[in-house]
Amino acid sequence: MEEKKLDLNSIIGFVLIFGLLIWIMYQNQPSEKEIAAEKAKKELVAKQEAQAKADKAKTTSLPAAAVTPGDTMQLAQLQKTLGGFAYSATLPSAKESFTTIENEKIKLKIANKGGYIVEATLKEFEKFRKESKQLVELIKDNNSNLNLQLQTTDNRTLNSKDLFFEPTLEKVGADQVLSMRLKAGANEFLEYKYILKPNDYLVGFDIRSQGLNRVLNSSKPVNLQWDLKTYRNEKSVSYENRYAEIYYNYEDGKESYVGQGDHKEENPEKVDYIAFKQHFFATILQTNTAFAKADLVSQNLVKDEKIDTVFTKQFNATVPLAFTNGEIDYKMNWYFGPADYKVLKSYDKDFQKIIPLGWGIFGWINKLIFVPLFGFLSSTIGLSLGIAIIIFTIIIKLAMSPITYKSFLSQAKMKVLRPDINELGEKYKKDPMKKQQETMKLYNKAGVNPMAGCIPALIQLPFMYASFQFFPAAFELRQKGFLWADDLSSFDSVVKLPFHIPLYGDHISLFPILAAIAIFFYMKMTSGDQQMAAPQQEGMPDMAKMMKIMIYVSPLMMLIFFNSYGAGLSLYNFISNLITIGIMFVIKNYIVDSEKIHAQIQENKQREPKKPSKFQQRLQEVMEQQEAAKKAQNKKK
C-alpha cells in the first residue's frame, strides 16, 4: 500500500513540475516587438555576411581582372610570385567559380581555385536521424583540402590549392568527365581529371602533367597533402567517434589503422589506399600505382563527450608522387559513400577491409557466417531489421545448442562426483599433490573428463566476441527502427536525464536493461551447478564466492557500458540470453537425468579404468615429477 502511495505522489510531483515548466516558458515568451527586432537584426547580419562574401570574391579574383590577354607587363608581375604558372592567372577561369557533377548517389562540387572537391554530398542518406531532411555531407565549408607542393626549377614552392585551374566538362558515353588544368602555357599543364559514372560511389581521379619539364623540379617527388575534418553524422557522438579511424592498405594486401587517441601517427610504405572512415561513411583515396610511403596523422577533436560537437576527428595524409620521365602520371579513384561491407567489397579493391570485423577467427566467423546470414535475412527475405536480429540470434543459438548440452552434461557429471572429490580432499588434505593424483585417478575410473565442460564454453567465446564486432559495423542497422528504438545502430533512449552520470551517460536505454536482467537470471540459474561441479582447490580462490559476485557484477557492467552502444547489439544479447535460459531449462529438466548419470558413473567405477588420454598421462607425469622433487627436497632437510 505504501508503494502505491509513493508512486501516486511521484506522479503528482511530476505533473506539478511539468506544469511549472510550461508556465515559466509561457511567461518568458518574447513580445511581438522583441520578435520583430530580432528578425530585423538577423536580416542585417545576413546582408553584411553576403556583402563580405562578395567583397572577398572580388579581392580573390583581382589578378584575373587586372590582367588582359597580351598584357606582358602584368604577366611579368605575376611571374615574380607564380613563376611558370603565372599564365594560369591570366585566364578567364582565374576566379572563384565551381563546377558540379552528380549522379543518382553523389553530388560533387569542384572549385577552380585548387581544382579539388569542396563539396561531397551523399544523396541517399540523412544525418543524425531518419527524416531529418539533412543529407550527409562528407565535404563542405572548407573541412577538406587537397594540395600538391610544387617545387619549381627557379627554386619556388607553390601550393596547387592556391592556384587557379581551368575546368572543361564533357560527356563520354554515360560518364561525366571533368578536366581541371593548372596551366603554365597553352599545352603545358598539371591536370586533375574526375570521371563520374552513373549510379556509382566511385569517382575516377587522375593526376598527370604535360610539358612541365622546364617548370617543375623533377629531381624529387611532389608531395600530395590531403586532409579532412570529419563532420559528425550520428546521434551518439561518443559511439561515432569510437569507430572513426584512418585505415590503409599497404605492401600488397596488408591492412592496418592509425588508432585512437588525441594524436596518433603511422608511416607505412607501399600504400595502395588511404581511407578516412567515419563509422558509417568513408572517404577513400585509392591508387593503381602504390605510394612509396604515407605520413598519416589522426587527431581527436571530441574533448568532452557530454557536449554536442560538430566535428569528430582531424585526419591528415601526405604521400609522394614520383616523376616518370620528367612527368607525373597517377591513375587513382575517390570513394565517397557508406562504410557498408557488401558495397565496399563489390569494388574488388579490398575496401571492405576498413570494416572492423575482428582479427583471426573472430573475423572469419563474421565474414563467413554473420555477414552472409544476416544479409540473407535482412535483404533476401526482406525482414524488418529487428525481426532479422531475433531470427539471426535464434539460428546462432540453436546451432550452438549441442555445445551447450555438452557443457551442461559435463557439469552434471562433476556434480555427481562431488561427494567423492570431497572425500579425497578430507583424506589427503595435508598432501595436496597426492590429492590431485587421486582425483585424476577418480576421473579416469569414472570416465569423466574435467575439461569437457570448459572446451564447449571456450568454443562459444569466439562467437560472442564476433557479435561485439559485427553489430557496431552493420551498416544495415543505421536509422532502422524496432519497437521503441528509432535507430538500431544507436542507443535506444527512453528517458533523457537532466544530468550526466560518469560512464553511464545522460539517458536511459531500455534494451541494455533487458539484456542485463536476462544475463542476471542466466547466471543465477547456472551458478549453482557450476559451484557444485567445481570443488574448491587447495591454494586457489574460492570460486563459489567469485561466482556470487559475478552474478551481480556482469549485469551491472552490461547496464553501464551498453547504455550508449547500438540498440541492435543489446537486442542480440537480450534474445541470446533468453534463448540460452530456455535451452538450459529444457536440458536440465527434460534431457539430462542426474539419477541415470549417477548410475552410469557407479557402473564405470566397477569396470577396468580406461586408458588415460595423452593429456592426462602428461599431467600425471608432471605431478609425479613434482612429488619426487618434493620428497628429495624433504630428505635434504
Buried (B, 14 or more C-beta within 10 A) or exposed (E): EEEEEEEEEEEEEEEEEEEEEEEEEEEEEEEEEEEEEEEEEEEEEEEEEEEEEEEEEEEBBEBBEEBEEEEEEBBEBBBEEBBBBBBBBBBEBBBBBEBEBEBEBBBBBBBBBBBBBBBBBBEEBBBBBEEEEEBBBBBEEEBBBBBBBBBBBEEBEBEBBEBBBBBBBEEEEEBBBBBBBBBBBEEBBBBBBBBBBEEBBBBBBBBBBBBBBEBBBBEEBBBBBBBBBBBBBBBBBBBBBBBBBBBBBBEEEBBBBBEBEEEBBBEBEBBBBBBBBBBBBBBBBBBEEBBEBBBBBBBBBBEEBEEEBEBBBBBBBBBBBBBEEEBBBBBBBBBBBBBBBBBBBEBEBBBBBBBBBBEEEBBBBBBEBBBEBBBEBBEEEEBEBBEBBBBBBBBBBEEBBEBBBBBBBBBBBBBBBBEBBEEBBEEBEEBEBBBBBBBBBBBBBBBBBBEBBEEBEEEBEBBEBBBBBBBBBBBBBBBBBBEEBBBBBBBBBEEEEEEEEEEBBBBBBBBBBBBBBBBBBBBBBBBEBBBBBBBBBEEEEEBBEEBBEBBEEBBEBBBBEBBBBBBBBBBBBBBBBBBBBEBBEEBBEEEBEEEEBBEBBEEBEEEEBEEBEEEBEEBBEEBEEEBEEEEEEEEEE
